[in-house]
Amino acid sequence: MGAAAGGIDGVAGERGRLINVAYRLLGSLAEAEDAVQDAYARWYALPRGRQEEVVSPGAWLTTVTGRICLDVLGSARARRERYVGAWLPEPLPERGEWNHGRQGTDPADLMVLDESVTMAFLVVLESMTPAERVAFVLHDVFRYPFAEIAGILGRTPAACKQLASSARRRVDLAHRPAGAAAAAGQAQAVRNVKEAWETRDITALVRLLDPAAVMTADGGGMAGAALRPIEGGARIAEYMVAIADRAPGLALLECSVNGAPGLVAQRAGVVLTVASFDVTDGRVTRIWAVRNPEKLRPWAREDQEPRPDL
C-alpha cells in the first residue's frame, strides 16, 4: 500500500514527534527545528509519484531527520572547539510557561518534557559518539527497532544494538533516573539554594552544595560567564554570592527547566540565566547555568529578548 493511502497530505502532523527526536539527538531546539524543516523540504521536493511509493511518510521523515542530525553531530566537534567557554544544551521551559503571545506554534510547545530531556541526561548524551547517541535515543527513548536505525546509520542491526548497549553503559554510570521522591527533594534543594542566594548566606550555600559540586556556565561569548567549570562547593558558593553582590535588581524564580526544578534569573522581566541542578541526598552536585541569549529565546516574551548584559 502506498503513501497515498497512509495520508501523504497529513505529514505535517509528524512535526511534533520529529522535533522531540531531533532535540534529544542534538541538544539544541534551534538546530532540531532546522533539521526537521530540512527533512520536510526534502519530502516536498519529491515528485508526487515518489511520495505515493513511500509506505510510511512518518518513517521516511524520521529516517531523513535522523540522518540530518547524524551529519550535524558529526560536525559539532569542530564547532564546539570554536565555541567560547563551555557548551551546554539549550534549556526548555514548561509548555506555555513562557513565550506568551507568539503567533503560530513554537517548537518549545511541541516538546514532551520527561526524564530524557533533563539537563543531566542531555549532558550524558553529549559524551557519546554521534552513532551511539542516535542508536540509543532512537531505540531506548523512542523504541525504534534496530532494523530501522540501521537504515539511518548505515550499519547492521547487530552493530546498532552494540552501539546502543555501549551508550546505555555510559548512562548507567553517569545518570540516575529521578523518581517522585527524588524530584520532590530536588525541588526543595533548589528552593533552599534560591533563598540562600537571595540573602547572600554563604554558610547556607556551602551546606547545600556537595563539597565536590561542579558548576558549568554557558555564555557563548555573548554573556558574562566563567569560561571553565567551577569546582568545589565552597568556591561555587563564593562565586554565587559575588554575582548577587554585583547584580542589583536581579530576581530569581523557581521554574521547571527541561521538566525538572530549576531557577530562572530575570532583570526587568528579561530572562538572563536559566539554571538546572542535579541533586544527590539533598545536596546539589551539579549546576548548569545557560546565559547565551541565543539559547534563551524560548524563554523570552514576544516583546522582550534576552540581553547579553548581567
C-alpha positions in Angstrom: 0.0 0.0 0.0 1.4 3.4 -1.0 1.7 6.6 1.0 -1.5 7.9 -0.6 -3.5 5.5 1.5 -1.4 6.4 4.5 -2.1 10.1 4.0 0.8 11.9 2.4 -1.1 15.2 2.9 -1.1 14.5 6.7 2.7 14.5 7.1 2.6 17.9 8.9 1.2 16.1 11.9 4.6 14.4 12.3 6.3 17.6 13.2 5.9 17.4 16.9 7.3 13.9 17.1 10.2 14.8 14.8 11.1 17.9 16.9 11.2 15.7 20.0 13.5 13.2 18.4 15.8 15.9 16.9 16.1 17.9 20.2 17.2 14.8 22.1 19.7 14.0 19.3 21.1 17.5 19.1 20.5 19.2 22.4 19.5 22.3 20.6 16.0 23.4 19.9 17.0 25.7 17.1 19.1 23.0 15.4 16.3 20.5 15.9 13.8 22.8 14.2 16.3 23.4 11.3 16.8 19.6 10.9 13.0 18.9 10.8 12.4 21.8 8.4 15.2 20.3 6.1 13.5 16.9 6.3 10.2 18.4 5.3 11.8 20.3 2.5 13.2 17.0 1.1 9.8 15.4 1.4 8.0 18.1 -0.5 10.8 18.1 -3.1 9.9 14.5 -4.0 7.7 14.1 -7.1 4.2 13.2 -6.2 4.7 9.7 -7.7 7.7 9.1 -5.5 5.7 10.2 -2.4 3.0 7.8 -3.2 5.5 5.0 -3.3 6.5 5.7 0.3 4.7 3.2 2.5 5.1 5.3 5.7 5.8 9.0 5.3 6.3 9.3 9.0 9.0 6.6 9.0 10.6 8.3 5.9 10.7 11.6 7.7 12.2 10.0 10.8 14.9 8.4 8.8 15.8 11.6 6.9 15.7 13.6 10.1 17.9 11.1 11.8 20.5 11.2 9.0 20.5 15.0 9.1 21.0 15.0 12.8 23.8 12.5 12.4 25.6 14.9 10.0 25.1 17.8 12.4 26.5 15.7 15.3 29.5 14.8 13.1 30.4 18.4 12.5 29.6 19.5 16.1 33.0 18.7 17.5 34.7 21.2 15.3 32.1 23.8 16.0 32.3 23.2 19.8 36.1 23.7 19.6 35.5 27.2 18.4 32.8 27.9 21.0 33.7 30.4 23.7 33.7 28.6 27.0 31.6 25.5 27.9 28.8 24.4 25.6 25.6 23.3 27.2 22.3 22.0 25.7 19.5 24.6 25.2 17.2 24.7 28.3 13.5 24.3 27.7 10.6 26.0 29.6 7.4 24.2 30.7 4.9 24.2 27.8 3.1 27.5 27.8 5.0 28.9 30.8 6.9 31.4 28.7 6.6 32.6 25.1 3.2 34.2 25.7 1.6 35.9 22.8 3.7 34.4 20.0 2.0 33.7 16.7 1.9 30.2 15.4 3.2 27.1 17.1 6.5 27.5 18.8 8.7 24.3 18.7 9.1 24.5 22.5 5.3 24.0 22.8 5.7 20.7 20.9 8.2 19.2 23.3 7.4 16.4 25.6 9.3 17.0 28.8 10.4 13.8 30.5 13.4 12.2 32.0 15.1 12.0 28.6 15.3 15.8 28.3 16.6 16.7 31.8 19.9 18.6 31.6 21.7 15.9 33.4 20.6 13.3 30.8 21.4 15.6 27.9 24.9 16.2 29.2 25.5 12.5 29.4 24.3 12.2 25.7 27.0 14.8 24.8 29.7 12.3 25.9 28.6 9.8 23.3 29.7 9.3 19.7 27.2 10.5 17.2 26.4 6.9 16.2 25.9 5.9 19.8 23.7 8.8 20.5 21.4 8.1 17.5 21.2 4.4 18.3 20.5 5.0 22.0 18.0 7.8 21.6 16.0 6.2 18.8 15.9 2.7 20.5 15.9 3.3 24.2 13.9 6.6 24.3 11.6 6.3 21.2 11.6 2.5 20.9 12.5 2.3 17.2 13.6 -1.2 16.1 17.3 -1.7 15.3 16.3 -2.6 11.7 15.1 0.9 11.1 18.0 2.5 13.0 20.4 0.5 10.8 19.0 2.3 7.8 19.8 5.7 9.4 23.3 4.8 10.5 24.3 2.7 7.5 25.2 -0.3 9.8 23.8 -3.7 10.5 21.1 -4.1 13.2 23.6 -6.0 15.3 26.1 -3.2 15.1 23.4 -0.7 16.1 22.4 -2.9 19.0 26.0 -2.8 20.2 26.2 1.0 19.9 23.0 1.4 22.0 24.4 -1.0 24.6 27.7 1.0 24.8 25.7 4.2 25.2 23.5 2.6 27.8 26.5 1.8 29.9 27.5 5.5 29.9 24.1 6.5 31.1 24.0 3.8 33.8 27.4 5.1 35.1 26.6 8.8 35.0 22.9 9.3 35.3 20.3 8.2 37.9 16.6 8.3 36.8 14.7 10.6 39.2 11.7 9.1 41.0 8.9 11.1 42.6 10.7 11.4 45.9 13.9 12.5 44.2 12.1 15.1 42.3 10.5 16.5 45.4 13.9 16.5 47.1 15.4 18.4 44.2 12.6 21.0 44.3 13.3 21.6 48.0 17.1 21.8 47.4 16.6 24.3 44.6 14.3 26.4 46.8 16.9 26.4 49.6 19.6 27.5 47.2 17.4 30.3 45.9 16.7 31.5 49.5 20.4 31.3 50.5 21.5 33.2 47.3 18.9 35.9 47.9 20.1 36.5 51.5 23.8 36.2 50.5 24.1 33.4 53.1 27.4 31.8 52.0 27.4 29.4 55.0 24.0 28.1 54.0 25.1 27.8 50.4 28.2 25.8 51.4 25.9 23.5 53.4 23.6 23.0 50.5 26.3 22.2 48.0 28.2 19.0 47.8 31.9 19.5 48.6 32.7 18.1 45.1 30.0 20.0 43.3 30.7 21.4 39.9 29.1 24.5 38.3 29.3 24.9 34.5 28.2 28.1 32.8 27.5 28.7 29.1 27.7 32.3 27.9 28.9 31.5 24.4 31.0 34.7 24.3 27.7 36.7 24.3 27.1 37.0 28.0 29.5 37.1 31.0 30.2 33.6 32.3 33.0 31.6 33.8 34.9 30.0 30.9 35.8 26.9 32.9 33.7 24.8 35.3 33.9 25.9 38.9 34.7 23.0 41.2 34.0 22.6 44.9 31.0 23.7 46.9 32.9 26.5 48.8 34.2 28.0 45.6 30.8 27.9 43.9 29.1 29.5 47.0 31.7 32.3 46.9 31.1 32.8 43.2 27.3 32.9 43.6 27.5 35.5 46.4 29.8 37.6 44.3 27.3 37.5 41.5 24.5 38.5 43.8 26.5 41.5 45.1 27.1 42.9 41.7 23.7 42.2 40.2 21.2 44.6 41.8 17.6 44.1 40.6 18.2 40.5 39.6 15.2 38.3 40.6 15.3 34.5 40.9 12.2 32.5 40.1 11.6 28.8 40.7 10.7 27.3 37.4 10.6 24.0 35.6 13.7 23.6 33.4 13.6 20.7 31.0 10.9 19.1 33.2 12.9 19.4 36.4 13.0 22.0 39.2 15.4 24.9 38.3 15.9 28.6 38.6 15.5 31.5 36.2 17.2 34.8 36.8 15.4 37.9 35.4 16.0 41.6 35.4 13.1 43.9 34.4 11.2 40.8 33.2 14.0 39.7 30.8 15.4 36.3 31.3 19.2 36.4 31.6 20.1 33.0 33.1 18.4 29.6 33.3 19.9 27.2 35.8 19.5 23.4 36.1 20.5 21.3 39.0 21.5 17.7 39.9 20.8 16.8 43.5 22.0 13.7 45.4 21.0 13.0 49.0 19.6 16.5 49.4 22.8 18.3 48.3 23.4 19.9 44.9 26.2 18.1 43.0 25.9 19.9 39.6 24.7 23.3 38.4 24.4 24.1 34.7 23.8 27.8 34.0 22.9 28.8 30.5 23.4 32.5 29.8 23.9 32.6 26.0 21.0 34.7 24.8 20.7 32.7 21.6 19.8 29.7 23.8 17.2 31.5 25.8 14.9 32.5 23.0 12.1 30.1 24.1 12.1 31.9 27.4 11.6 35.4 26.1 8.2 37.1 25.8 7.2 38.4 22.4 8.2 42.0 23.3 11.4 41.1 25.2 14.5 39.4 24.1 17.4 38.4 26.4 20.2 40.9 26.6 23.9 39.8 27.0 24.5 42.1 30.0 24.1 40.7 33.5 
